[in-house]
């Protein structure tokens, strides 16, 4: 698959998104009212197309990209077991995964501690297998937004701290 196909799937499948771009990378943020303060703009998925932020996945090759998905704690643990805790000198989590391998779901090299997973250059079958994870990540983002708004916090009037008050699955 190509990055633009993944982008199209996410934008067409999940409503109420703010899609932000930086250096060609794409950030999918649940924002149904278009009023989230910057500190609340946490994406539930991203597409990274280059080595701007890290070179761990060797994305400098033509057409390479990495799909990153923010999982719930329970889903992350069921897929990968305990969250890694040891990092190398570049901040990359030490795991048994080769972060350059394509078309394989694995913990995110930098954000596994926040329950993120990734896949470099997913093929069609792998992407189709990931769609429930994208749906779950979107649903989790929607629940966090609803909880935040139910506590009387909105972009126009609320607390801009960015904390996910008391959420046991918070990333």
OpenMM code with the backbone's topology and positions (N, CA, C; nanometers):
from openmm import Vec3, app, unit

residues = "UNK UNK UNK UNK UNK UNK UNK UNK UNK UNK UNK UNK UNK UNK UNK UNK UNK UNK UNK UNK UNK UNK UNK UNK UNK UNK UNK UNK UNK UNK UNK UNK UNK UNK UNK UNK UNK UNK UNK UNK UNK UNK UNK UNK UNK UNK UNK UNK UNK UNK UNK UNK UNK UNK UNK UNK UNK UNK UNK UNK UNK UNK UNK UNK UNK UNK UNK UNK UNK UNK UNK UNK UNK UNK UNK UNK UNK UNK UNK UNK UNK UNK UNK UNK UNK UNK UNK UNK UNK UNK UNK UNK UNK UNK UNK UNK UNK UNK UNK UNK UNK UNK UNK UNK UNK UNK UNK UNK UNK UNK UNK UNK UNK UNK UNK UNK UNK UNK UNK UNK UNK UNK UNK UNK UNK UNK UNK UNK UNK UNK UNK UNK UNK UNK UNK UNK UNK UNK UNK UNK UNK UNK UNK UNK UNK UNK UNK UNK UNK UNK UNK UNK UNK UNK UNK UNK UNK UNK UNK UNK UNK UNK UNK UNK UNK UNK UNK UNK UNK UNK UNK".split()
positions = [
    Vec3(0.0842, -0.1186, 0.0000),
    Vec3(0.0000, 0.0000, 0.0000),
    Vec3(0.0881, 0.1242, 0.0000),
    Vec3(0.0267, 0.2332, -0.0361),
    Vec3(0.0947, 0.3621, -0.0340),
    Vec3(0.0373, 0.4461, 0.0800),
    Vec3(0.1164, 0.5413, 0.1263),
    Vec3(0.0742, 0.6263, 0.2378),
    Vec3(-0.0557, 0.6996, 0.2059),
    Vec3(-0.0724, 0.7458, 0.0809),
    Vec3(-0.1951, 0.8186, 0.0481),
    Vec3(-0.3185, 0.7288, 0.0528),
    Vec3(-0.3024, 0.5995, 0.0277),
    Vec3(-0.4148, 0.5063, 0.0402),
    Vec3(-0.4551, 0.4896, 0.1867),
    Vec3(-0.3573, 0.4824, 0.2751),
    Vec3(-0.3861, 0.4715, 0.4184),
    Vec3(-0.4540, 0.5994, 0.4658),
    Vec3(-0.4024, 0.7142, 0.4227),
    Vec3(-0.4627, 0.8430, 0.4595),
    Vec3(-0.6086, 0.8476, 0.4152),
    Vec3(-0.6336, 0.8115, 0.2911),
    Vec3(-0.7703, 0.8135, 0.2385),
    Vec3(-0.8612, 0.7221, 0.3203),
    Vec3(-0.8155, 0.6029, 0.3523),
    Vec3(-0.8961, 0.5107, 0.4324),
    Vec3(-0.9339, 0.5753, 0.5654),
    Vec3(-0.8371, 0.6315, 0.6354),
    Vec3(-0.8631, 0.6886, 0.7679),
    Vec3(-0.9587, 0.8066, 0.7578),
    Vec3(-0.9354, 0.8962, 0.6635),
    Vec3(-1.0198, 1.0151, 0.6496),
    Vec3(-1.1623, 0.9773, 0.6105),
    Vec3(-1.1778, 0.8787, 0.5232),
    Vec3(-1.3119, 0.8386, 0.4795),
    Vec3(-1.3846, 0.7539, 0.5828),
    Vec3(-1.3124, 0.6810, 0.6627),
    Vec3(-1.3724, 0.5880, 0.7587),
    Vec3(-1.4114, 0.6549, 0.8907),
    Vec3(-1.3309, 0.7496, 0.9364),
    Vec3(-1.3481, 0.8058, 1.0705),
    Vec3(-1.3855, 0.9539, 1.0632),
    Vec3(-1.5064, 0.9881, 1.1076),
    Vec3(-1.5497, 1.1282, 1.1026),
    Vec3(-1.4875, 1.2116, 1.2146),
    Vec3(-1.5084, 1.3409, 1.2059),
    Vec3(-1.4714, 1.4363, 1.3110),
    Vec3(-1.3210, 1.4439, 1.3343),
    Vec3(-1.2455, 1.4387, 1.2272),
    Vec3(-1.1005, 1.4433, 1.2401),
    Vec3(-1.0452, 1.5811, 1.2094),
    Vec3(-0.9389, 1.6139, 1.2781),
    Vec3(-0.8500, 1.7198, 1.2360),
    Vec3(-0.7282, 1.6459, 1.1810),
    Vec3(-0.6905, 1.6777, 1.0596),
    Vec3(-0.5737, 1.6159, 0.9983),
    Vec3(-0.4664, 1.7235, 0.9884),
    Vec3(-0.3585, 1.7023, 1.0603),
    Vec3(-0.2475, 1.7976, 1.0600),
    Vec3(-0.1302, 1.7360, 0.9851),
    Vec3(-0.0546, 1.8205, 0.9171),
    Vec3(0.0630, 1.7723, 0.8445),
    Vec3(0.1841, 1.8550, 0.8834),
    Vec3(0.2987, 1.7884, 0.8903),
    Vec3(0.4253, 1.8542, 0.9202),
    Vec3(0.5369, 1.7744, 0.8530),
    Vec3(0.6148, 1.8383, 0.7688),
    Vec3(0.7240, 1.7731, 0.6957),
    Vec3(0.6749, 1.6510, 0.6172),
    Vec3(0.5490, 1.6538, 0.5710),
    Vec3(0.4931, 1.5419, 0.4962),
    Vec3(0.4300, 1.4342, 0.5821),
    Vec3(0.4545, 1.4392, 0.7132),
    Vec3(0.3944, 1.3427, 0.8049),
    Vec3(0.2515, 1.3859, 0.8352),
    Vec3(0.1653, 1.2894, 0.8637),
    Vec3(0.0225, 1.3161, 0.8806),
    Vec3(-0.0205, 1.2691, 1.0188),
    Vec3(-0.0960, 1.3552, 1.0878),
    Vec3(-0.1418, 1.3295, 1.2240),
    Vec3(-0.2942, 1.3329, 1.2250),
    Vec3(-0.3564, 1.2242, 1.2705),
    Vec3(-0.5021, 1.2122, 1.2736),
    Vec3(-0.5496, 1.2320, 1.4169),
    Vec3(-0.6239, 1.3406, 1.4386),
    Vec3(-0.6655, 1.3820, 1.5723),
    Vec3(-0.8175, 1.3859, 1.5771),
    Vec3(-0.8753, 1.3217, 1.6769),
    Vec3(-1.0203, 1.3274, 1.6949),
    Vec3(-1.0547, 1.4639, 1.7542),
    Vec3(-1.1337, 1.5431, 1.6811),
    Vec3(-1.1710, 1.6782, 1.7249),
    Vec3(-1.3077, 1.7120, 1.6666),
    Vec3(-1.4163, 1.6567, 1.7249),
    Vec3(-1.5486, 1.6693, 1.6642),
    Vec3(-1.6022, 1.8118, 1.6570),
    Vec3(-1.5521, 1.8999, 1.7430),
    Vec3(-1.6024, 2.0373, 1.7445),
    Vec3(-1.5019, 2.1361, 1.6861),
    Vec3(-1.3862, 2.0876, 1.6480),
    Vec3(-1.2841, 2.1747, 1.5917),
    Vec3(-1.2315, 2.2776, 1.6897),
    Vec3(-1.2369, 2.2437, 1.8197),
    Vec3(-1.1981, 2.3426, 1.9205),
    Vec3(-1.0972, 2.2920, 2.0231),
    Vec3(-1.0312, 2.1821, 1.9945),
    Vec3(-0.9351, 2.1307, 2.0924),
    Vec3(-0.8187, 2.2275, 2.1090),
    Vec3(-0.7837, 2.2566, 2.2337),
    Vec3(-0.6639, 2.3375, 2.2549),
    Vec3(-0.5410, 2.2558, 2.2150),
    Vec3(-0.4334, 2.3221, 2.1782),
    Vec3(-0.3146, 2.2491, 2.1305),
    Vec3(-0.2678, 2.1368, 2.2230),
    Vec3(-0.2752, 2.1548, 2.3525),
    Vec3(-0.2274, 2.0514, 2.4447),
    Vec3(-0.3158, 1.9273, 2.4462),
    Vec3(-0.4362, 1.9360, 2.3908),
    Vec3(-0.5272, 1.8209, 2.3839),
    Vec3(-0.5224, 1.7518, 2.2478),
    Vec3(-0.4445, 1.8021, 2.1564),
    Vec3(-0.4425, 1.7512, 2.0195),
    Vec3(-0.3481, 1.6320, 2.0062),
    Vec3(-0.3873, 1.5224, 2.0682),
    Vec3(-0.3087, 1.3993, 2.0631),
    Vec3(-0.3624, 1.3105, 1.9516),
    Vec3(-0.2808, 1.2763, 1.8534),
    Vec3(-0.3316, 1.1901, 1.7466),
    Vec3(-0.3578, 1.0482, 1.7956),
    Vec3(-0.4491, 0.9809, 1.7278),
    Vec3(-0.4712, 0.8386, 1.7557),
    Vec3(-0.3972, 0.7534, 1.6532),
    Vec3(-0.3558, 0.8160, 1.5444),
    Vec3(-0.2762, 0.7480, 1.4421),
    Vec3(-0.1947, 0.8528, 1.3677),
    Vec3(-0.0815, 0.8104, 1.3155),
    Vec3(0.0016, 0.8984, 1.2342),
    Vec3(0.0604, 0.8188, 1.1180),
    Vec3(0.0954, 0.8911, 1.0142),
    Vec3(0.1710, 0.8347, 0.9029),
    Vec3(0.2988, 0.9165, 0.8926),
    Vec3(0.4112, 0.8504, 0.9096),
    Vec3(0.5410, 0.9166, 0.9028),
    Vec3(0.6079, 0.8729, 0.7730),
    Vec3(0.6511, 0.9720, 0.6935),
    Vec3(0.7024, 0.9410, 0.5599),
    Vec3(0.8530, 0.9606, 0.5450),
    Vec3(0.9195, 1.0005, 0.6508),
    Vec3(1.0636, 1.0222, 0.6415),
    Vec3(1.1303, 1.0075, 0.7765),
    Vec3(1.2580, 1.0368, 0.7785),
    Vec3(1.3387, 1.0218, 0.8998),
    Vec3(1.3535, 1.1524, 0.9775),
    Vec3(1.2593, 1.2448, 0.9627),
    Vec3(1.2675, 1.3745, 1.0286),
    Vec3(1.2768, 1.3619, 1.1795),
    Vec3(1.1940, 1.2790, 1.2396),
    Vec3(1.1876, 1.2692, 1.3856),
    Vec3(1.2756, 1.1583, 1.4416),
    Vec3(1.2911, 1.0515, 1.3666),
    Vec3(1.3817, 0.9432, 1.4051),
    Vec3(1.4154, 0.8646, 1.2793),
    Vec3(1.5306, 0.8010, 1.2790),
    Vec3(1.5725, 0.7239, 1.1607),
    Vec3(1.5666, 0.5733, 1.1857),
    Vec3(1.5015, 0.5353, 1.2928),
    Vec3(1.4979, 0.3963, 1.3365),
    Vec3(1.4401, 0.3011, 1.2326),
    Vec3(1.3401, 0.3472, 1.1583),
    Vec3(1.2729, 0.2597, 1.0619),
    Vec3(1.3264, 0.2747, 0.9202),
    Vec3(1.4311, 0.3548, 0.9027),
    Vec3(1.4939, 0.3731, 0.7705),
    Vec3(1.3908, 0.4109, 0.6646),
    Vec3(1.3232, 0.5237, 0.6878),
    Vec3(1.2170, 0.5669, 0.5973),
    Vec3(1.2671, 0.6572, 0.4852),
    Vec3(1.3971, 0.6751, 0.4734),
    Vec3(1.4526, 0.7642, 0.3717),
    Vec3(1.4420, 0.7066, 0.2309),
    Vec3(1.4090, 0.5796, 0.2188),
    Vec3(1.3963, 0.5192, 0.0861),
    Vec3(1.2663, 0.5630, 0.0207),
    Vec3(1.2652, 0.5647, -0.1097),
    Vec3(1.1512, 0.6124, -0.1868),
    Vec3(1.0236, 0.5356, -0.1534),
    Vec3(0.9211, 0.6096, -0.1148),
    Vec3(0.7910, 0.5497, -0.0896),
    Vec3(0.7730, 0.4838, 0.0453),
    Vec3(0.8784, 0.4792, 0.1261),
    Vec3(0.8660, 0.4151, 0.2578),
    Vec3(0.7853, 0.5050, 0.3512),
    Vec3(0.7078, 0.4431, 0.4387),
    Vec3(0.6343, 0.5163, 0.5419),
    Vec3(0.6071, 0.4219, 0.6573),
    Vec3(0.5731, 0.4817, 0.7707),
    Vec3(0.5399, 0.4021, 0.8894),
    Vec3(0.4039, 0.4483, 0.9403),
    Vec3(0.3129, 0.3531, 0.9535),
    Vec3(0.1831, 0.3788, 1.0146),
    Vec3(0.1970, 0.3526, 1.1635),
    Vec3(0.1638, 0.4529, 1.2445),
    Vec3(0.1706, 0.4426, 1.3899),
    Vec3(0.0290, 0.4480, 1.4456),
    Vec3(-0.0004, 0.3625, 1.5429),
    Vec3(-0.1353, 0.3543, 1.5998),
    Vec3(-0.1250, 0.3549, 1.7514),
    Vec3(-0.1985, 0.4459, 1.8147),
    Vec3(-0.2046, 0.4513, 1.9606),
    Vec3(-0.3063, 0.3505, 2.0115),
    Vec3(-0.2599, 0.2524, 2.0848),
    Vec3(-0.3467, 0.1453, 2.1335),
    Vec3(-0.3881, 0.1690, 2.2782),
    Vec3(-0.4919, 0.0997, 2.3209),
    Vec3(-0.5221, 0.0974, 2.4634),
    Vec3(-0.4156, 0.0107, 2.5310),
    Vec3(-0.4019, 0.0280, 2.6587),
    Vec3(-0.3038, -0.0508, 2.7333),
    Vec3(-0.3331, -0.2000, 2.7192),
    Vec3(-0.4594, -0.2383, 2.7357),
    Vec3(-0.4955, -0.3803, 2.7278),
    Vec3(-0.4626, -0.4403, 2.5913),
    Vec3(-0.4925, -0.3671, 2.4856),
    Vec3(-0.4629, -0.4184, 2.3517),
    Vec3(-0.3129, -0.4294, 2.3304),
    Vec3(-0.2394, -0.3273, 2.3713),
    Vec3(-0.0935, -0.3325, 2.3573),
    Vec3(-0.0380, -0.4559, 2.4289),
    Vec3(-0.0796, -0.4744, 2.5539),
    Vec3(-0.0290, -0.5878, 2.6319),
    Vec3(-0.0673, -0.7214, 2.5691),
    Vec3(-0.1876, -0.7304, 2.5132),
    Vec3(-0.2294, -0.8568, 2.4513),
    Vec3(-0.1494, -0.8873, 2.3246),
    Vec3(-0.1039, -0.7850, 2.2561),
    Vec3(-0.0269, -0.8054, 2.1332),
    Vec3(0.1222, -0.8284, 2.1576),
    Vec3(0.1781, -0.7530, 2.2532),
    Vec3(0.3241, -0.7503, 2.2673),
    Vec3(0.3762, -0.7886, 2.4052),
    Vec3(0.2876, -0.8046, 2.5013),
    Vec3(0.3348, -0.8308, 2.6369),
    Vec3(0.3761, -0.7017, 2.7053),
    Vec3(0.4574, -0.7128, 2.8101),
    Vec3(0.4942, -0.5938, 2.8876),
    Vec3(0.5602, -0.4854, 2.8019),
    Vec3(0.5339, -0.3623, 2.8405),
    Vec3(0.5931, -0.2473, 2.7730),
    Vec3(0.7438, -0.2477, 2.7975),
    Vec3(0.8238, -0.2243, 2.6939),
    Vec3(0.9684, -0.2195, 2.7155),
    Vec3(1.0059, -0.1007, 2.8043),
    Vec3(1.1152, -0.1144, 2.8751),
    Vec3(1.1569, -0.0078, 2.9670),
    Vec3(1.2991, 0.0412, 2.9422),
    Vec3(1.3764, -0.0329, 2.8661),
    Vec3(1.5162, 0.0043, 2.8428),
    Vec3(1.5287, 0.0669, 2.7044),
    Vec3(1.5976, 0.1819, 2.7001),
    Vec3(1.6206, 0.2521, 2.5736),
    Vec3(1.7701, 0.2558, 2.5432),
    Vec3(1.8003, 0.2675, 2.4152),
    Vec3(1.9406, 0.2832, 2.3776),
    Vec3(1.9793, 0.4311, 2.3827),
    Vec3(2.0992, 0.4632, 2.3384),
    Vec3(2.1495, 0.6008, 2.3447),
    Vec3(2.0710, 0.6976, 2.2567),
    Vec3(1.9912, 0.6459, 2.1625),
    Vec3(1.9085, 0.7295, 2.0758),
    Vec3(1.7634, 0.7381, 2.1223),
    Vec3(1.7328, 0.6782, 2.2363),
    Vec3(1.5964, 0.6804, 2.2878),
    Vec3(1.5073, 0.5724, 2.2308),
    Vec3(1.5644, 0.4795, 2.1570),
    Vec3(1.4881, 0.3706, 2.0955),
    Vec3(1.4749, 0.2570, 2.1961),
    Vec3(1.3524, 0.2066, 2.2085),
    Vec3(1.3300, 0.0954, 2.3010),
    Vec3(1.4039, -0.0295, 2.2551),
    Vec3(1.4692, -0.0952, 2.3494),
    Vec3(1.5392, -0.2211, 2.3230),
    Vec3(1.4371, -0.3346, 2.3283),
    Vec3(1.4105, -0.3924, 2.2134),
    Vec3(1.3187, -0.5062, 2.2022),
    Vec3(1.3827, -0.6081, 2.1083),
    Vec3(1.3140, -0.7164, 2.0857),
    Vec3(1.3620, -0.8167, 1.9907),
    Vec3(1.3188, -0.7853, 1.8476),
    Vec3(1.2549, -0.6700, 1.8266),
    Vec3(1.2064, -0.6340, 1.6939),
    Vec3(1.3125, -0.5575, 1.6161),
    Vec3(1.3173, -0.5840, 1.4861),
    Vec3(1.3978, -0.5054, 1.3931),
    Vec3(1.3033, -0.3994, 1.3365),
    Vec3(1.3216, -0.2746, 1.3779),
    Vec3(1.2285, -0.1681, 1.3419),
    Vec3(1.2335, -0.1286, 1.1946),
    Vec3(1.3235, -0.1878, 1.1169),
    Vec3(1.3280, -0.1600, 0.9735),
    Vec3(1.2484, -0.2615, 0.8916),
    Vec3(1.2054, -0.3704, 0.9538),
    Vec3(1.1301, -0.4738, 0.8820),
    Vec3(0.9978, -0.4150, 0.8335),
    Vec3(0.9647, -0.4472, 0.7115),
    Vec3(0.8402, -0.3973, 0.6530),
    Vec3(0.7277, -0.4988, 0.6697),
    Vec3(0.6063, -0.4443, 0.6728),
    Vec3(0.4848, -0.5254, 0.6710),
    Vec3(0.4718, -0.6159, 0.7939),
    Vec3(0.5142, -0.5660, 0.9094),
    Vec3(0.5026, -0.6415, 1.0352),
    Vec3(0.4610, -0.5463, 1.1471),
    Vec3(0.3543, -0.5812, 1.2174),
    Vec3(0.3126, -0.5029, 1.3329),
    Vec3(0.4130, -0.5232, 1.4456),
    Vec3(0.4536, -0.4131, 1.5094),
    Vec3(0.5509, -0.4201, 1.6186),
    Vec3(0.5319, -0.3002, 1.7105),
    Vec3(0.5920, -0.3049, 1.8291),
    Vec3(0.5874, -0.1878, 1.9166),
    Vec3(0.6553, -0.0693, 1.8478),
    Vec3(0.6086, 0.0500, 1.8770),
    Vec3(0.6708, 0.1698, 1.8208),
    Vec3(0.8099, 0.1861, 1.8816),
    Vec3(0.9106, 0.2191, 1.8019),
    Vec3(1.0473, 0.2265, 1.8551),
    Vec3(1.0679, 0.3341, 1.9609),
    Vec3(0.9912, 0.4408, 1.9568),
    Vec3(1.0074, 0.5523, 2.0505),
    Vec3(0.8910, 0.5609, 2.1488),
    Vec3(0.7689, 0.5323, 2.1034),
    Vec3(0.6488, 0.5534, 2.1846),
    Vec3(0.5819, 0.4255, 2.2341),
    Vec3(0.6514, 0.3153, 2.2356),
    Vec3(0.5938, 0.1910, 2.2897),
    Vec3(0.5531, 0.2090, 2.4352),
    Vec3(0.6252, 0.2900, 2.5088),
    Vec3(0.5930, 0.3145, 2.6494),
    Vec3(0.4583, 0.3810, 2.6691),
    Vec3(0.4070, 0.4448, 2.5637),
    Vec3(0.2733, 0.5052, 2.5667),
    Vec3(0.1729, 0.4168, 2.4917),
    Vec3(0.2100, 0.2917, 2.4707),
    Vec3(0.1231, 0.1898, 2.4088),
    Vec3(0.0974, 0.2140, 2.2602),
    Vec3(0.1980, 0.2619, 2.1906),
    Vec3(0.1882, 0.2796, 2.0462),
    Vec3(0.2513, 0.1606, 1.9749),
    Vec3(0.1909, 0.1261, 1.8620),
    Vec3(0.2428, 0.0212, 1.7746),
    Vec3(0.2669, 0.0823, 1.6373),
    Vec3(0.3373, 0.0095, 1.5531),
    Vec3(0.3635, 0.0614, 1.4192),
    Vec3(0.3819, -0.0526, 1.3208),
    Vec3(0.3753, -0.0160, 1.1945),
    Vec3(0.4102, -0.1084, 1.0866),
    Vec3(0.4712, -0.0246, 0.9745),
    Vec3(0.5870, -0.0655, 0.9273),
    Vec3(0.6536, 0.0015, 0.8164),
    Vec3(0.6016, -0.0597, 0.6872),
    Vec3(0.5558, 0.0269, 0.5979),
    Vec3(0.5088, -0.0151, 0.4653),
    Vec3(0.4146, -0.1353, 0.4713),
    Vec3(0.2977, -0.1190, 0.5336),
    Vec3(0.2056, -0.2327, 0.5416),
    Vec3(0.1560, -0.2744, 0.4032),
    Vec3(0.1489, -0.4042, 0.3828),
    Vec3(0.0864, -0.4566, 0.2624),
    Vec3(-0.0647, -0.4561, 0.2810),
    Vec3(-0.1360, -0.4900, 0.1776),
    Vec3(-0.2825, -0.4871, 0.1818),
    Vec3(-0.3362, -0.5791, 0.2911),
    Vec3(-0.2878, -0.7019, 0.2978),
    Vec3(-0.3386, -0.7963, 0.3986),
    Vec3(-0.3078, -0.7494, 0.5402),
    Vec3(-0.1882, -0.7003, 0.5616),
    Vec3(-0.1521, -0.6505, 0.6951),
    Vec3(-0.2381, -0.5312, 0.7310),
    Vec3(-0.2563, -0.4387, 0.6359),
    Vec3(-0.3386, -0.3216, 0.6651),
    Vec3(-0.4815, -0.3628, 0.6990),
    Vec3(-0.5367, -0.4556, 0.6237),
    Vec3(-0.6727, -0.5021, 0.6537),
    Vec3(-0.6797, -0.5622, 0.7936),
    Vec3(-0.5756, -0.6316, 0.8351),
    Vec3(-0.5725, -0.6880, 0.9708),
    Vec3(-0.5602, -0.5787, 1.0767),
    Vec3(-0.5052, -0.4632, 1.0389),
    Vec3(-0.4879, -0.3523, 1.1334),
    Vec3(-0.6118, -0.2651, 1.1475),
    Vec3(-0.7070, -0.2770, 1.0567),
    Vec3(-0.8213, -0.1857, 1.0616),
    Vec3(-0.8990, -0.1931, 1.1930),
    Vec3(-0.9130, -0.3092, 1.2576),
    Vec3(-0.9778, -0.3074, 1.3896),
    Vec3(-0.8970, -0.2289, 1.4937),
    Vec3(-0.7652, -0.2293, 1.4817),
    Vec3(-0.6826, -0.1516, 1.5750),
    Vec3(-0.7014, -0.0021, 1.5517),
    Vec3(-0.7116, 0.0382, 1.4255),
    Vec3(-0.7402, 0.1788, 1.3963),
    Vec3(-0.8765, 0.2190, 1.4518),
    Vec3(-0.9761, 0.1326, 1.4342),
    Vec3(-1.1102, 0.1617, 1.4860),
    Vec3(-1.1085, 0.1719, 1.6382),
    Vec3(-1.0346, 0.0837, 1.7031),
    Vec3(-1.0254, 0.0894, 1.8488),
    Vec3(-0.9543, 0.2166, 1.8944),
    Vec3(-0.8471, 0.2542, 1.8258),
    Vec3(-0.7734, 0.3760, 1.8614),
    Vec3(-0.8621, 0.4992, 1.8440),
    Vec3(-0.9388, 0.5019, 1.7359),
    Vec3(-1.0325, 0.6114, 1.7126),
    Vec3(-1.1388, 0.6153, 1.8227),
    Vec3(-1.1953, 0.5000, 1.8552),
    Vec3(-1.2967, 0.4933, 1.9609),
    Vec3(-1.2424, 0.5368, 2.0954),
    Vec3(-1.1186, 0.5000, 2.1249),
    Vec3(-1.0558, 0.5406, 2.2506),
    Vec3(-1.0370, 0.6922, 2.2531),
    Vec3(-0.9949, 0.7494, 2.1413),
    Vec3(-0.9796, 0.8949, 2.1331),
    Vec3(-1.1145, 0.9642, 2.1518),
    Vec3(-1.2200, 0.9085, 2.0938),
    Vec3(-1.3536, 0.9665, 2.1085),
    Vec3(-1.4010, 0.9589, 2.2535),
    Vec3(-1.3747, 0.8466, 2.3206),
    Vec3(-1.4143, 0.8338, 2.4620),
    Vec3(-1.3381, 0.9329, 2.5500),
    Vec3(-1.2095, 0.9497, 2.5238),
    Vec3(-1.1312, 1.0455, 2.6024),
    Vec3(-1.1843, 1.1870, 2.5823),
    Vec3(-1.2197, 1.2209, 2.4585),
    Vec3(-1.2750, 1.3530, 2.4305),
    Vec3(-1.4092, 1.3711, 2.5011),
    Vec3(-1.4961, 1.2710, 2.4932),
    Vec3(-1.6271, 1.2798, 2.5587),
    Vec3(-1.6122, 1.2934, 2.7099),
    Vec3(-1.5203, 1.2179, 2.7689),
    Vec3(-1.4970, 1.2279, 2.9135),
    Vec3(-1.4469, 1.3664, 2.9511),
    Vec3(-1.3563, 1.4195, 2.8734),
    Vec3(-1.2997, 1.5519, 2.8995),
    Vec3(-1.4085, 1.6589, 2.8906),
    Vec3(-1.4918, 1.6502, 2.7886),
    Vec3(-1.5995, 1.7482, 2.7723),
    Vec3(-1.7059, 1.7323, 2.8809),
    Vec3(-1.7325, 1.6091, 2.9241),
    Vec3(-1.8317, 1.5861, 3.0297),
    Vec3(-1.7874, 1.6485, 3.1617),
    Vec3(-1.6587, 1.6641, 3.1786),
    Vec3(-1.6073, 1.7290, 3.2993),
    Vec3(-1.6090, 1.8809, 3.2860),
    Vec3(-1.6736, 1.9290, 3.1797),
    Vec3(-1.6891, 2.0725, 3.1624),
    Vec3(-1.5707, 2.1415, 3.0985),
    Vec3(-1.4882, 2.0658, 3.0325),
    Vec3(-1.3710, 2.1260, 2.9691),
    Vec3(-1.3921, 2.1266, 2.8189),
    Vec3(-1.3851, 2.2419, 2.7628),
    Vec3(-1.3923, 2.2518, 2.6169),
    Vec3(-1.2794, 2.3415, 2.5709),
    Vec3(-1.2565, 2.3421, 2.4438),
    Vec3(-1.1483, 2.4232, 2.3898),
    Vec3(-1.1657, 2.5701, 2.4190),
    Vec3(-1.2906, 2.6168, 2.4232),
    Vec3(-1.3138, 2.7588, 2.4434),
    Vec3(-1.3095, 2.7992, 2.5899),
    Vec3(-1.3504, 2.7108, 2.6803),
    Vec3(-1.3657, 2.7525, 2.8195),
    Vec3(-1.2888, 2.6696, 2.9190),
    Vec3(-1.2238, 2.5637, 2.8745),
    Vec3(-1.1757, 2.4656, 2.9716),
    Vec3(-1.0298, 2.4711, 3.0065),
    Vec3(-0.9936, 2.3735, 3.0815),
    Vec3(-0.8581, 2.3510, 3.1287),
    Vec3(-0.7740, 2.3025, 3.0118),
    Vec3(-0.6687, 2.3720, 2.9841),
    Vec3(-0.5832, 2.3359, 2.8717),
    Vec3(-0.4610, 2.2572, 2.9161),
    Vec3(-0.4702, 2.1891, 3.0280),
    Vec3(-0.3528, 2.1211, 3.0834),
    Vec3(-0.3069, 2.0028, 3.0007),
    Vec3(-0.3980, 1.9424, 2.9245),
    Vec3(-0.3609, 1.8259, 2.8456),
    Vec3(-0.3614, 1.6965, 2.9243),
    Vec3(-0.3900, 1.7004, 3.0526),
    Vec3(-0.3920, 1.5786, 3.1338),
    Vec3(-0.5144, 1.4958, 3.0994),
    Vec3(-0.5020, 1.3675, 3.1138),
    Vec3(-0.6138, 1.2762, 3.0928),
    Vec3(-0.6545, 1.2295, 3.2316),
    Vec3(-0.7179, 1.3185, 3.3044),
    Vec3(-0.7478, 1.3012, 3.4464),
    Vec3(-0.8012, 1.1639, 3.4805),
    Vec3(-0.7240, 1.0900, 3.5571),
    Vec3(-0.7693, 0.9640, 3.6132),
    Vec3(-0.7931, 0.8521, 3.5138),
    Vec3(-0.7571, 0.8711, 3.3881),
    Vec3(-0.7827, 0.7683, 3.2885),
    Vec3(-0.6766, 0.6595, 3.3006),
    Vec3(-0.7144, 0.5382, 3.3458),
    Vec3(-0.6149, 0.4332, 3.3672),
    Vec3(-0.5479, 0.3867, 3.2387),
    Vec3(-0.6106, 0.4136, 3.1238),
    Vec3(-0.5496, 0.3715, 2.9980),
    Vec3(-0.4770, 0.4860, 2.9296),
    Vec3(-0.4614, 0.5955, 2.9983),
    Vec3(-0.4003, 0.7110, 2.9353),
    Vec3(-0.2611, 0.6774, 2.8863),
    Vec3(-0.2287, 0.7345, 2.7759),
    Vec3(-0.0982, 0.7113, 2.7149),
    Vec3(-0.0042, 0.8065, 2.7773),
] * unit.nanometer
topology = app.Topology()
chain = topology.addChain("A")
for resn in residues:
    res = topology.addResidue(resn, chain)
    for name in ("N", "CA", "C"):
        topology.addAtom(name, app.Element.getBySymbol(name[0]), res)
